[in-house]
Amino acid sequence: MEQQQRLEPSAISDGLQKQIERRAFQLYEARGREDGHDLDDWLRAEAALRREALRPKASIAAAVYEE
C-alpha cells in the first residue's frame, strides 16, 4: 500500500473527521471487529473519502468539455 500523508485531526473539519470515523468503524465492523488495525482503518477511510470527493469534480469537468 502506498504511503499517504495522514491529516491530523486538528487540520480537518469536524464534519470530515466524523465521516472518516464512521467509515473507519465500518471497515472495523466488516473485518469482524478485529482489534489492532485502527490506523490502517483510518488511513483507508481517509483515502476513500478523498477519492470520492475528487470523483464528482472530474465528472463535472468532463460534462463541461463535452458540450
Secondary structure, 3 states (H helix, E strand, C coil): CCCCCCCCHHHCCHHHHHHHHHHHHHHHHHCCCCCCCHHHHHHHHHHHHHHHHHHHHHHHHHHHHHC
